[in-house]
Amino acid sequence: MAFYNDLGDSRSLSAQTSALNSSKQASGPETWMPPKNRCAYIGQWVAVTI
């Protein structure tokens, strides 16, 4: 959850449709992947969470 709530790092902001946002909830790449730009998502997730 902290990944998408970190307003101090622009990489953590990722606009999604409400349906995608509902399906993601607080999951990371181990349980949820966006339908597009997966490599970018993983790179941003790692950069912010580590």
ModelCIF file with pLDDT and N, C-alpha, C, O atoms, coordinates in Angstrom:
data_MODEL
#
_entry.id   MODEL 
#
_entity.id                         1 
_entity.type                       polymer 
_entity.pdbx_number_of_molecules   1 
#
_entity_poly.entity_id                      1 
_entity_poly.type                           'polypeptide(L)' 
_entity_poly.nstd_linkage                   no 
_entity_poly.nstd_monomer                   no 
_entity_poly.pdbx_seq_one_letter_code       MAFYNDLGDSRSLSAQTSALNSSKQASGPETWMPPKNRCAYIGQWVAVTI 
_entity_poly.pdbx_seq_one_letter_code_can   MAFYNDLGDSRSLSAQTSALNSSKQASGPETWMPPKNRCAYIGQWVAVTI 
_entity_poly.pdbx_strand_id                 A 
#
loop_
_entity_poly_seq.entity_id 
_entity_poly_seq.num 
_entity_poly_seq.mon_id 
_entity_poly_seq.hetero 
1 1  MET n 
1 2  ALA n 
1 3  PHE n 
1 4  TYR n 
1 5  ASN n 
1 6  ASP n 
1 7  LEU n 
1 8  GLY n 
1 9  ASP n 
1 10 SER n 
1 11 ARG n 
1 12 SER n 
1 13 LEU n 
1 14 SER n 
1 15 ALA n 
1 16 GLN n 
1 17 THR n 
1 18 SER n 
1 19 ALA n 
1 20 LEU n 
1 21 ASN n 
1 22 SER n 
1 23 SER n 
1 24 LYS n 
1 25 GLN n 
1 26 ALA n 
1 27 SER n 
1 28 GLY n 
1 29 PRO n 
1 30 GLU n 
1 31 THR n 
1 32 TRP n 
1 33 MET n 
1 34 PRO n 
1 35 PRO n 
1 36 LYS n 
1 37 ASN n 
1 38 ARG n 
1 39 CYS n 
1 40 ALA n 
1 41 TYR n 
1 42 ILE n 
1 43 GLY n 
1 44 GLN n 
1 45 TRP n 
1 46 VAL n 
1 47 ALA n 
1 48 VAL n 
1 49 THR n 
1 50 ILE n 
#
_struct_asym.id          A 
_struct_asym.entity_id   1 
#
loop_
_ma_qa_metric.id 
_ma_qa_metric.mode 
_ma_qa_metric.name 
_ma_qa_metric.software_group_id 
_ma_qa_metric.type 
1 global pLDDT . pLDDT 
2 local  pLDDT . pLDDT 
#
_ma_qa_metric_global.metric_id      1 
_ma_qa_metric_global.metric_value   74.50 
_ma_qa_metric_global.model_id       1 
_ma_qa_metric_global.ordinal_id     1 
#
loop_
_ma_qa_metric_local.label_asym_id 
_ma_qa_metric_local.label_comp_id 
_ma_qa_metric_local.label_seq_id 
_ma_qa_metric_local.metric_id 
_ma_qa_metric_local.metric_value 
_ma_qa_metric_local.model_id 
_ma_qa_metric_local.ordinal_id 
A MET 1  2 50.00 1 1  
A ALA 2  2 52.00 1 2  
A PHE 3  2 51.00 1 3  
A TYR 4  2 54.00 1 4  
A ASN 5  2 59.00 1 5  
A ASP 6  2 60.00 1 6  
A LEU 7  2 63.00 1 7  
A GLY 8  2 69.00 1 8  
A ASP 9  2 67.00 1 9  
A SER 10 2 67.00 1 10 
A ARG 11 2 66.00 1 11 
A SER 12 2 62.00 1 12 
A LEU 13 2 60.00 1 13 
A SER 14 2 63.00 1 14 
A ALA 15 2 65.00 1 15 
A GLN 16 2 68.00 1 16 
A THR 17 2 75.00 1 17 
A SER 18 2 78.00 1 18 
A ALA 19 2 80.00 1 19 
A LEU 20 2 76.00 1 20 
A ASN 21 2 69.00 1 21 
A SER 22 2 74.00 1 22 
A SER 23 2 75.00 1 23 
A LYS 24 2 73.00 1 24 
A GLN 25 2 73.00 1 25 
A ALA 26 2 71.00 1 26 
A SER 27 2 72.00 1 27 
A GLY 28 2 78.00 1 28 
A PRO 29 2 83.00 1 29 
A GLU 30 2 84.00 1 30 
A THR 31 2 85.00 1 31 
A TRP 32 2 84.00 1 32 
A MET 33 2 86.00 1 33 
A PRO 34 2 84.00 1 34 
A PRO 35 2 86.00 1 35 
A LYS 36 2 86.00 1 36 
A ASN 37 2 85.00 1 37 
A ARG 38 2 89.00 1 38 
A CYS 39 2 92.00 1 39 
A ALA 40 2 87.00 1 40 
A TYR 41 2 84.00 1 41 
A ILE 42 2 88.00 1 42 
A GLY 43 2 88.00 1 43 
A GLN 44 2 82.00 1 44 
A TRP 45 2 84.00 1 45 
A VAL 46 2 86.00 1 46 
A ALA 47 2 82.00 1 47 
A VAL 48 2 77.00 1 48 
A THR 49 2 78.00 1 49 
A ILE 50 2 75.00 1 50 
#
loop_
_atom_site.group_PDB 
_atom_site.id 
_atom_site.type_symbol 
_atom_site.label_atom_id 
_atom_site.label_alt_id 
_atom_site.label_comp_id 
_atom_site.label_asym_id 
_atom_site.label_entity_id 
_atom_site.label_seq_id 
_atom_site.pdbx_PDB_ins_code 
_atom_site.Cartn_x 
_atom_site.Cartn_y 
_atom_site.Cartn_z 
_atom_site.occupancy 
_atom_site.B_iso_or_equiv 
_atom_site.pdbx_formal_charge 
_atom_site.auth_seq_id 
_atom_site.auth_comp_id 
_atom_site.auth_asym_id 
_atom_site.auth_atom_id 
_atom_site.pdbx_PDB_model_num 
ATOM 1   N N  . MET A 1 1  ? 0.819   -1.188  0.000   1.00 50.00 ? 1  MET A N  1 
ATOM 2   C CA . MET A 1 1  ? 0.000   0.000   0.000   1.00 50.00 ? 1  MET A CA 1 
ATOM 3   C C  . MET A 1 1  ? 0.868   1.260   0.000   1.00 50.00 ? 1  MET A C  1 
ATOM 4   O O  . MET A 1 1  ? 0.496   2.271   -0.595  1.00 50.00 ? 1  MET A O  1 
ATOM 5   N N  . ALA A 1 2  ? 2.012   1.201   0.659   1.00 52.00 ? 2  ALA A N  1 
ATOM 6   C CA . ALA A 1 2  ? 2.865   2.375   0.752   1.00 52.00 ? 2  ALA A CA 1 
ATOM 7   C C  . ALA A 1 2  ? 3.353   2.837   -0.615  1.00 52.00 ? 2  ALA A C  1 
ATOM 8   O O  . ALA A 1 2  ? 3.584   4.029   -0.820  1.00 52.00 ? 2  ALA A O  1 
ATOM 9   N N  . PHE A 1 3  ? 3.512   1.902   -1.555  1.00 51.00 ? 3  PHE A N  1 
ATOM 10  C CA . PHE A 1 3  ? 4.001   2.252   -2.889  1.00 51.00 ? 3  PHE A CA 1 
ATOM 11  C C  . PHE A 1 3  ? 3.114   3.300   -3.547  1.00 51.00 ? 3  PHE A C  1 
ATOM 12  O O  . PHE A 1 3  ? 3.623   4.313   -4.026  1.00 51.00 ? 3  PHE A O  1 
ATOM 13  N N  . TYR A 1 4  ? 1.830   3.090   -3.582  1.00 54.00 ? 4  TYR A N  1 
ATOM 14  C CA . TYR A 1 4  ? 0.931   4.030   -4.251  1.00 54.00 ? 4  TYR A CA 1 
ATOM 15  C C  . TYR A 1 4  ? 0.528   5.202   -3.376  1.00 54.00 ? 4  TYR A C  1 
ATOM 16  O O  . TYR A 1 4  ? -0.116  6.130   -3.865  1.00 54.00 ? 4  TYR A O  1 
ATOM 17  N N  . ASN A 1 5  ? 0.882   5.191   -2.108  1.00 59.00 ? 5  ASN A N  1 
ATOM 18  C CA . ASN A 1 5  ? 0.561   6.301   -1.230  1.00 59.00 ? 5  ASN A CA 1 
ATOM 19  C C  . ASN A 1 5  ? 1.750   7.213   -0.966  1.00 59.00 ? 5  ASN A C  1 
ATOM 20  O O  . ASN A 1 5  ? 1.615   8.182   -0.218  1.00 59.00 ? 5  ASN A O  1 
ATOM 21  N N  . ASP A 1 6  ? 2.899   6.939   -1.550  1.00 60.00 ? 6  ASP A N  1 
ATOM 22  C CA . ASP A 1 6  ? 4.089   7.744   -1.345  1.00 60.00 ? 6  ASP A CA 1 
ATOM 23  C C  . ASP A 1 6  ? 4.032   8.958   -2.270  1.00 60.00 ? 6  ASP A C  1 
ATOM 24  O O  . ASP A 1 6  ? 4.413   8.869   -3.437  1.00 60.00 ? 6  ASP A O  1 
ATOM 25  N N  . LEU A 1 7  ? 3.564   10.073  -1.761  1.00 63.00 ? 7  LEU A N  1 
ATOM 26  C CA . LEU A 1 7  ? 3.412   11.269  -2.579  1.00 63.00 ? 7  LEU A CA 1 
ATOM 27  C C  . LEU A 1 7  ? 4.726   12.020  -2.758  1.00 63.00 ? 7  LEU A C  1 
ATOM 28  O O  . LEU A 1 7  ? 4.786   12.987  -3.519  1.00 63.00 ? 7  LEU A O  1 
ATOM 29  N N  . GLY A 1 8  ? 5.775   11.589  -2.069  1.00 69.00 ? 8  GLY A N  1 
ATOM 30  C CA . GLY A 1 8  ? 7.064   12.249  -2.181  1.00 69.00 ? 8  GLY A CA 1 
ATOM 31  C C  . GLY A 1 8  ? 7.905   11.773  -3.359  1.00 69.00 ? 8  GLY A C  1 
ATOM 32  O O  . GLY A 1 8  ? 8.963   12.344  -3.624  1.00 69.00 ? 8  GLY A O  1 
ATOM 33  N N  . ASP A 1 9  ? 7.468   10.758  -4.059  1.00 67.00 ? 9  ASP A N  1 
ATOM 34  C CA . ASP A 1 9  ? 8.226   10.197  -5.179  1.00 67.00 ? 9  ASP A CA 1 
ATOM 35  C C  . ASP A 1 9  ? 7.277   10.039  -6.360  1.00 67.00 ? 9  ASP A C  1 
ATOM 36  O O  . ASP A 1 9  ? 6.318   9.270   -6.288  1.00 67.00 ? 9  ASP A O  1 
ATOM 37  N N  . SER A 1 10 ? 7.537   10.757  -7.437  1.00 67.00 ? 10 SER A N  1 
ATOM 38  C CA . SER A 1 10 ? 6.617   10.744  -8.585  1.00 67.00 ? 10 SER A CA 1 
ATOM 39  C C  . SER A 1 10 ? 6.496   9.363   -9.232  1.00 67.00 ? 10 SER A C  1 
ATOM 40  O O  . SER A 1 10 ? 5.506   9.092   -9.911  1.00 67.00 ? 10 SER A O  1 
ATOM 41  N N  . ARG A 1 11 ? 7.493   8.479   -9.032  1.00 66.00 ? 11 ARG A N  1 
ATOM 42  C CA . ARG A 1 11 ? 7.405   7.136   -9.610  1.00 66.00 ? 11 ARG A CA 1 
ATOM 43  C C  . ARG A 1 11 ? 6.295   6.318   -8.973  1.00 66.00 ? 11 ARG A C  1 
ATOM 44  O O  . ARG A 1 11 ? 5.830   5.343   -9.563  1.00 66.00 ? 11 ARG A O  1 
ATOM 45  N N  . SER A 1 12 ? 5.865   6.697   -7.783  1.00 62.00 ? 12 SER A N  1 
ATOM 46  C CA . SER A 1 12 ? 4.860   5.905   -7.091  1.00 62.00 ? 12 SER A CA 1 
ATOM 47  C C  . SER A 1 12 ? 3.436   6.258   -7.525  1.00 62.00 ? 12 SER A C  1 
ATOM 48  O O  . SER A 1 12 ? 2.489   5.573   -7.140  1.00 62.00 ? 12 SER A O  1 
ATOM 49  N N  . LEU A 1 13 ? 3.277   7.298   -8.307  1.00 60.00 ? 13 LEU A N  1 
ATOM 50  C CA . LEU A 1 13 ? 1.947   7.686   -8.776  1.00 60.00 ? 13 LEU A CA 1 
ATOM 51  C C  . LEU A 1 13 ? 1.668   7.035   -10.124 1.00 60.00 ? 13 LEU A C  1 
ATOM 52  O O  . LEU A 1 13 ? 2.383   7.267   -11.099 1.00 60.00 ? 13 LEU A O  1 
ATOM 53  N N  . SER A 1 14 ? 0.633   6.229   -10.164 1.00 63.00 ? 14 SER A N  1 
ATOM 54  C CA . SER A 1 14 ? 0.288   5.513   -11.388 1.00 63.00 ? 14 SER A CA 1 
ATOM 55  C C  . SER A 1 14 ? -1.231  5.515   -11.541 1.00 63.00 ? 14 SER A C  1 
ATOM 56  O O  . SER A 1 14 ? -1.936  4.765   -10.867 1.00 63.00 ? 14 SER A O  1 
ATOM 57  N N  . ALA A 1 15 ? -1.714  6.356   -12.423 1.00 65.00 ? 15 ALA A N  1 
ATOM 58  C CA . ALA A 1 15 ? -3.157  6.451   -12.625 1.00 65.00 ? 15 ALA A CA 1 
ATOM 59  C C  . ALA A 1 15 ? -3.694  5.166   -13.243 1.00 65.00 ? 15 ALA A C  1 
ATOM 60  O O  . ALA A 1 15 ? -3.144  4.662   -14.222 1.00 65.00 ? 15 ALA A O  1 
ATOM 61  N N  . GLN A 1 16 ? -4.759  4.646   -12.671 1.00 68.00 ? 16 GLN A N  1 
ATOM 62  C CA . GLN A 1 16 ? -5.397  3.426   -13.153 1.00 68.00 ? 16 GLN A CA 1 
ATOM 63  C C  . GLN A 1 16 ? -6.905  3.649   -13.198 1.00 68.00 ? 16 GLN A C  1 
ATOM 64  O O  . GLN A 1 16 ? -7.443  4.506   -12.498 1.00 68.00 ? 16 GLN A O  1 
ATOM 65  N N  . THR A 1 17 ? -7.564  2.872   -14.022 1.00 75.00 ? 17 THR A N  1 
ATOM 66  C CA . THR A 1 17 ? -9.023  2.921   -14.021 1.00 75.00 ? 17 THR A CA 1 
ATOM 67  C C  . THR A 1 17 ? -9.520  2.384   -12.687 1.00 75.00 ? 17 THR A C  1 
ATOM 68  O O  . THR A 1 17 ? -8.782  1.697   -11.981 1.00 75.00 ? 17 THR A O  1 
ATOM 69  N N  . SER A 1 18 ? -10.747 2.686   -12.341 1.00 78.00 ? 18 SER A N  1 
ATOM 70  C CA . SER A 1 18 ? -11.274 2.217   -11.061 1.00 78.00 ? 18 SER A CA 1 
ATOM 71  C C  . SER A 1 18 ? -11.332 0.689   -11.011 1.00 78.00 ? 18 SER A C  1 
ATOM 72  O O  . SER A 1 18 ? -11.127 0.102   -9.949  1.00 78.00 ? 18 SER A O  1 
ATOM 73  N N  . ALA A 1 19 ? -11.608 0.042   -12.135 1.00 80.00 ? 19 ALA A N  1 
ATOM 74  C CA . ALA A 1 19 ? -11.658 -1.425  -12.167 1.00 80.00 ? 19 ALA A CA 1 
ATOM 75  C C  . ALA A 1 19 ? -10.273 -2.019  -11.897 1.00 80.00 ? 19 ALA A C  1 
ATOM 76  O O  . ALA A 1 19 ? -10.151 -2.973  -11.130 1.00 80.00 ? 19 ALA A O  1 
ATOM 77  N N  . LEU A 1 20 ? -9.223  -1.458  -12.525 1.00 76.00 ? 20 LEU A N  1 
ATOM 78  C CA . LEU A 1 20 ? -7.867  -1.940  -12.275 1.00 76.00 ? 20 LEU A CA 1 
ATOM 79  C C  . LEU A 1 20 ? -7.438  -1.655  -10.842 1.00 76.00 ? 20 LEU A C  1 
ATOM 80  O O  . LEU A 1 20 ? -6.807  -2.490  -10.195 1.00 76.00 ? 20 LEU A O  1 
ATOM 81  N N  . ASN A 1 21 ? -7.782  -0.484  -10.359 1.00 69.00 ? 21 ASN A N  1 
ATOM 82  C CA . ASN A 1 21 ? -7.429  -0.132  -8.990  1.00 69.00 ? 21 ASN A CA 1 
ATOM 83  C C  . ASN A 1 21 ? -8.096  -1.071  -7.994  1.00 69.00 ? 21 ASN A C  1 
ATOM 84  O O  . ASN A 1 21 ? -7.476  -1.462  -7.005  1.00 69.00 ? 21 ASN A O  1 
ATOM 85  N N  . SER A 1 22 ? -9.334  -1.434  -8.236  1.00 74.00 ? 22 SER A N  1 
ATOM 86  C CA . SER A 1 22 ? -10.045 -2.364  -7.356  1.00 74.00 ? 22 SER A CA 1 
ATOM 87  C C  . SER A 1 22 ? -9.425  -3.748  -7.389  1.00 74.00 ? 22 SER A C  1 
ATOM 88  O O  . SER A 1 22 ? -9.329  -4.411  -6.356  1.00 74.00 ? 22 SER A O  1 
ATOM 89  N N  . SER A 1 23 ? -9.002  -4.193  -8.569  1.00 75.00 ? 23 SER A N  1 
ATOM 90  C CA . SER A 1 23 ? -8.416  -5.525  -8.669  1.00 75.00 ? 23 SER A CA 1 
ATOM 91  C C  . SER A 1 23 ? -7.023  -5.572  -8.033  1.00 75.00 ? 23 SER A C  1 
ATOM 92  O O  . SER A 1 23 ? -6.608  -6.617  -7.531  1.00 75.00 ? 23 SER A O  1 
ATOM 93  N N  . LYS A 1 24 ? -6.301  -4.452  -8.052  1.00 73.00 ? 24 LYS A N  1 
ATOM 94  C CA . LYS A 1 24 ? -4.961  -4.407  -7.489  1.00 73.00 ? 24 LYS A CA 1 
ATOM 95  C C  . LYS A 1 24 ? -4.991  -4.365  -5.971  1.00 73.00 ? 24 LYS A C  1 
ATOM 96  O O  . LYS A 1 24 ? -4.247  -5.096  -5.318  1.00 73.00 ? 24 LYS A O  1 
ATOM 97  N N  . GLN A 1 25 ? -5.832  -3.529  -5.407  1.00 73.00 ? 25 GLN A N  1 
ATOM 98  C CA . GLN A 1 25 ? -5.888  -3.265  -3.963  1.00 73.00 ? 25 GLN A CA 1 
ATOM 99  C C  . GLN A 1 25 ? -4.494  -2.922  -3.460  1.00 73.00 ? 25 GLN A C  1 
ATOM 100 O O  . GLN A 1 25 ? -3.867  -2.020  -4.015  1.00 73.00 ? 25 GLN A O  1 
ATOM 101 N N  . ALA A 1 26 ? -3.988  -3.581  -2.458  1.00 71.00 ? 26 ALA A N  1 
ATOM 102 C CA . ALA A 1 26 ? -2.673  -3.262  -1.895  1.00 71.00 ? 26 ALA A CA 1 
ATOM 103 C C  . ALA A 1 26 ? -1.617  -4.271  -2.336  1.00 71.00 ? 26 ALA A C  1 
ATOM 104 O O  . ALA A 1 26 ? -0.612  -4.451  -1.648  1.00 71.00 ? 26 ALA A O  1 
ATOM 105 N N  . SER A 1 27 ? -1.828  -4.919  -3.453  1.00 72.00 ? 27 SER A N  1 
ATOM 106 C CA . SER A 1 27 ? -0.913  -5.955  -3.920  1.00 72.00 ? 27 SER A CA 1 
ATOM 107 C C  . SER A 1 27 ? 0.285   -5.375  -4.646  1.00 72.00 ? 27 SER A C  1 
ATOM 108 O O  . SER A 1 27 ? 0.202   -4.318  -5.272  1.00 72.00 ? 27 SER A O  1 
ATOM 109 N N  . GLY A 1 28 ? 1.381   -6.072  -4.554  1.00 78.00 ? 28 GLY A N  1 
ATOM 110 C CA . GLY A 1 28 ? 2.585   -5.724  -5.298  1.00 78.00 ? 28 GLY A CA 1 
ATOM 111 C C  . GLY A 1 28 ? 2.722   -6.654  -6.490  1.00 78.00 ? 28 GLY A C  1 
ATOM 112 O O  . GLY A 1 28 ? 1.800   -7.416  -6.783  1.00 78.00 ? 28 GLY A O  1 
ATOM 113 N N  . PRO A 1 29 ? 3.851   -6.607  -7.183  1.00 83.00 ? 29 PRO A N  1 
ATOM 114 C CA . PRO A 1 29 ? 4.031   -7.405  -8.392  1.00 83.00 ? 29 PRO A CA 1 
ATOM 115 C C  . PRO A 1 29 ? 4.046   -8.915  -8.155  1.00 83.00 ? 29 PRO A C  1 
ATOM 116 O O  . PRO A 1 29 ? 3.925   -9.687  -9.106  1.00 83.00 ? 29 PRO A O  1 
ATOM 117 N N  . GLU A 1 30 ? 4.192   -9.342  -6.909  1.00 84.00 ? 30 GLU A N  1 
ATOM 118 C CA . GLU A 1 30 ? 4.159   -10.780 -6.640  1.00 84.00 ? 30 GLU A CA 1 
ATOM 119 C C  . GLU A 1 30 ? 2.763   -11.368 -6.807  1.00 84.00 ? 30 GLU A C  1 
ATOM 120 O O  . GLU A 1 30 ? 2.625   -12.574 -7.012  1.00 84.00 ? 30 GLU A O  1 
ATOM 121 N N  . THR A 1 31 ? 1.720   -10.533 -6.722  1.00 85.00 ? 31 THR A N  1 
ATOM 122 C CA . THR A 1 31 ? 0.345   -11.037 -6.869  1.00 85.00 ? 31 THR A CA 1 
ATOM 123 C C  . THR A 1 31 ? -0.486  -10.269 -7.884  1.00 85.00 ? 31 THR A C  1 
ATOM 124 O O  . THR A 1 31 ? -1.580  -10.715 -8.233  1.00 85.00 ? 31 THR A O  1 
ATOM 125 N N  . TRP A 1 32 ? -0.005  -9.127  -8.371  1.00 84.00 ? 32 TRP A N  1 
ATOM 126 C CA . TRP A 1 32 ? -0.770  -8.328  -9.331  1.00 84.00 ? 32 TRP A CA 1 
ATOM 127 C C  . TRP A 1 32 ? 0.180   -7.651  -10.297 1.00 84.00 ? 32 TRP A C  1 
ATOM 128 O O  . TRP A 1 32 ? 1.216   -7.125  -9.889  1.00 84.00 ? 32 TRP A O  1 
ATOM 129 N N  . MET A 1 33 ? -0.163  -7.661  -11.575 1.00 86.00 ? 33 MET A N  1 
ATOM 130 C CA . MET A 1 33 ? 0.617   -6.960  -12.597 1.00 86.00 ? 33 MET A CA 1 
ATOM 131 C C  . MET A 1 33 ? -0.338  -6.160  -13.466 1.00 86.00 ? 33 MET A C  1 
ATOM 132 O O  . MET A 1 33 ? -1.421  -6.646  -13.791 1.00 86.00 ? 33 MET A O  1 
ATOM 133 N N  . PRO A 1 34 ? 0.036   -4.938  -13.852 1.00 84.00 ? 34 PRO A N  1 
ATOM 134 C CA . PRO A 1 34 ? -0.817  -4.157  -14.743 1.00 84.00 ? 34 PRO A CA 1 
ATOM 135 C C  . PRO A 1 34 ? -0.838  -4.808  -16.131 1.00 84.00 ? 34 PRO A C  1 
ATOM 136 O O  . PRO A 1 34 ? 0.096   -5.523  -16.492 1.00 84.00 ? 34 PRO A O  1 
ATOM 137 N N  . PRO A 1 35 ? -1.880  -4.567  -16.895 1.00 86.00 ? 35 PRO A N  1 
ATOM 138 C CA . PRO A 1 35 ? -1.956  -5.183  -18.218 1.00 86.00 ? 35 PRO A CA 1 
ATOM 139 C C  . PRO A 1 35 ? -0.934  -4.629  -19.213 1.00 86.00 ? 35 PRO A C  1 
ATOM 140 O O  . PRO A 1 35 ? -0.614  -5.296  -20.197 1.00 86.00 ? 35 PRO A O  1 
ATOM 141 N N  . LYS A 1 36 ? -0.423  -3.429  -18.974 1.00 86.00 ? 36 LYS A N  1 
ATOM 142 C CA . LYS A 1 36 ? 0.570   -2.807  -19.856 1.00 86.00 ? 36 LYS A CA 1 
ATOM 143 C C  . LYS A 1 36 ? 1.713   -2.259  -19.008 1.00 86.00 ? 36 LYS A C  1 
ATOM 144 O O  . LYS A 1 36 ? 1.553   -2.031  -17.809 1.00 86.00 ? 36 LYS A O  1 
ATOM 145 N N  . ASN A 1 37 ? 2.860   -2.050  -19.638 1.00 85.00 ? 37 ASN A N  1 
ATOM 146 C CA . ASN A 1 37 ? 4.019   -1.422  -18.994 1.00 85.00 ? 37 ASN A CA 1 
ATOM 147 C C  . ASN A 1 37 ? 4.487   -2.176  -17.749 1.00 85.00 ? 37 ASN A C  1 
ATOM 148 O O  . ASN A 1 37 ? 4.815   -1.562  -16.733 1.00 85.00 ? 37 ASN A O  1 
ATOM 149 N N  . ARG A 1 38 ? 4.516   -3.485  -17.831 1.00 89.00 ? 38 ARG A N  1 
ATOM 150 C CA . ARG A 1 38 ? 4.885   -4.303  -16.679 1.00 89.00 ? 38 ARG A CA 1 
ATOM 151 C C  . ARG A 1 38 ? 6.327   -4.076  -16.241 1.00 89.00 ? 38 ARG A C  1 
ATOM 152 O O  . ARG A 1 38 ? 6.608   -4.005  -15.045 1.00 89.00 ? 38 ARG A O  1 
ATOM 153 N N  . CYS A 1 39 ? 7.230   -3.963  -17.186 1.00 92.00 ? 39 CYS A N  1 
ATOM 154 C CA . CYS A 1 39 ? 8.640   -3.745  -16.827 1.00 92.00 ? 39 CYS A CA 1 
ATOM 155 C C  . CYS A 1 39 ? 8.810   -2.420  -16.090 1.00 92.00 ? 39 CYS A C  1 
ATOM 156 O O  . CYS A 1 39 ? 9.535   -2.348  -15.098 1.00 92.00 ? 39 CYS A O  1 
ATOM 157 N N  . ALA A 1 40 ? 8.153   -1.387  -16.566 1.00 87.00 ? 40 ALA A N  1 
ATOM 158 C CA . ALA A 1 40 ? 8.229   -0.081  -15.902 1.00 87.00 ? 40 ALA A CA 1 
ATOM 159 C C  . ALA A 1 40 ? 7.636   -0.163  -14.505 1.00 87.00 ? 40 ALA A C  1 
ATOM 160 O O  . ALA A 1 40 ? 8.194   0.398   -13.562 1.00 87.00 ? 40 ALA A O  1 
ATOM 161 N N  . TYR A 1 41 ? 6.512   -0.854  -14.361 1.00 84.00 ? 41 TYR A N  1 
ATOM 162 C CA . TYR A 1 41 ? 5.867   -1.009  -13.056 1.00 84.00 ? 41 TYR A CA 1 
ATOM 163 C C  . TYR A 1 41 ? 6.810   -1.690  -12.070 1.00 84.00 ? 41 TYR A C  1 
ATOM 164 O O  . TYR A 1 41 ? 6.962   -1.229  -10.939 1.00 84.00 ? 41 TYR A O  1 
ATOM 165 N N  . ILE A 1 42 ? 7.442   -2.778  -12.487 1.00 88.00 ? 42 ILE A N  1 
ATOM 166 C CA . ILE A 1 42 ? 8.356   -3.502  -11.597 1.00 88.00 ? 42 ILE A CA 1 
ATOM 167 C C  . ILE A 1 42 ? 9.545   -2.621  -11.229 1.00 88.00 ? 42 ILE A C  1 
ATOM 168 O O  . ILE A 1 42 ? 9.942   -2.577  -10.064 1.00 88.00 ? 42 ILE A O  1 
ATOM 169 N N  . GLY A 1 43 ? 10.114  -1.925  -12.197 1.00 88.00 ? 43 GLY A N  1 
ATOM 170 C CA . GLY A 1 43 ? 11.241  -1.036  -11.928 1.00 88.00 ? 43 GLY A CA 1 
ATOM 171 C C  . GLY A 1 43 ? 10.882  0.064   -10.949 1.00 88.00 ? 43 GLY A C  1 
ATOM 172 O O  . GLY A 1 43 ? 11.654  0.366   -10.039 1.00 88.00 ? 43 GLY A O  1 
ATOM 173 N N  . GLN A 1 44 ? 9.724   0.659   -11.127 1.00 82.00 ? 44 GLN A N  1 
ATOM 174 C CA . GLN A 1 44 ? 9.283   1.713   -10.216 1.00 82.00 ? 44 GLN A CA 1 
ATOM 175 C C  . GLN A 1 44 ? 8.985   1.167   -8.835  1.00 82.00 ? 44 GLN A C  1 
ATOM 176 O O  . GLN A 1 44 ? 9.303   1.800   -7.828  1.00 82.00 ? 44 GLN A O  1 
ATOM 177 N N  . TRP A 1 45 ? 8.373   -0.010  -8.784  1.00 84.00 ? 45 TRP A N  1 
ATOM 178 C CA . TRP A 1 45 ? 8.041   -0.642  -7.501  1.00 84.00 ? 45 TRP A CA 1 
ATOM 179 C C  . TRP A 1 45 ? 9.314   -0.925  -6.710  1.00 84.00 ? 45 TRP A C  1 
ATOM 180 O O  . TRP A 1 45 ? 9.387   -0.642  -5.514  1.00 84.00 ? 45 TRP A O  1 
ATOM 181 N N  . VAL A 1 46 ? 10.324  -1.490  -7.389  1.00 86.00 ? 46 VAL A N  1 
ATOM 182 C CA . VAL A 1 46 ? 11.589  -1.798  -6.724  1.00 86.00 ? 46 VAL A CA 1 
ATOM 183 C C  . VAL A 1 46 ? 12.268  -0.518  -6.248  1.00 86.00 ? 46 VAL A C  1 
ATOM 184 O O  . VAL A 1 46 ? 12.741  -0.459  -5.113  1.00 86.00 ? 46 VAL A O  1 
ATOM 185 N N  . ALA A 1 47 ? 12.323  0.502   -7.094  1.00 82.00 ? 47 ALA A N  1 
ATOM 186 C CA . ALA A 1 47 ? 12.987  1.748   -6.738  1.00 82.00 ? 47 ALA A CA 1 
ATOM 187 C C  . ALA A 1 47 ? 12.350  2.413   -5.521  1.00 82.00 ? 47 ALA A C  1 
ATOM 188 O O  . ALA A 1 47 ? 13.051  3.016   -4.708  1.00 82.00 ? 47 ALA A O  1 
ATOM 189 N N  . VAL A 1 48 ? 11.056  2.311   -5.393  1.00 77.00 ? 48 VAL A N  1 
ATOM 190 C CA . VAL A 1 48 ? 10.348  2.972   -4.298  1.00 77.00 ? 48 VAL A CA 1 
ATOM 191 C C  . VAL A 1 48 ? 10.344  2.137   -3.027  1.00 77.00 ? 48 VAL A C  1 
ATOM 192 O O  . VAL A 1 48 ? 10.452  2.682   -1.929  1.00 77.00 ? 48 VAL A O  1 
ATOM 193 N N  . THR A 1 49 ? 10.222  0.821   -3.162  1.00 78.00 ? 49 THR A N  1 
ATOM 194 C CA . THR A 1 49 ? 10.068  -0.013  -1.978  1.00 78.00 ? 49 THR A CA 1 
ATOM 195 C C  . THR A 1 49 ? 11.373  -0.444  -1.336  1.00 78.00 ? 49 THR A C  1 
ATOM 196 O O  . THR A 1 49 ? 11.374  -0.858  -0.177  1.00 78.00 ? 49 THR A O  1 
ATOM 197 N N  . ILE A 1 50 ? 12.473  -0.359  -2.047  1.00 75.00 ? 50 ILE A N  1 
ATOM 198 C CA . ILE A 1 50 ? 13.759  -0.794  -1.472  1.00 75.00 ? 50 ILE A CA 1 
ATOM 199 C C  . ILE A 1 50 ? 14.535  0.383   -0.948  1.00 75.00 ? 50 ILE A C  1 
ATOM 200 O O  . ILE A 1 50 ? 15.639  0.212   -0.429  1.00 75.00 ? 50 ILE A O  1 
#
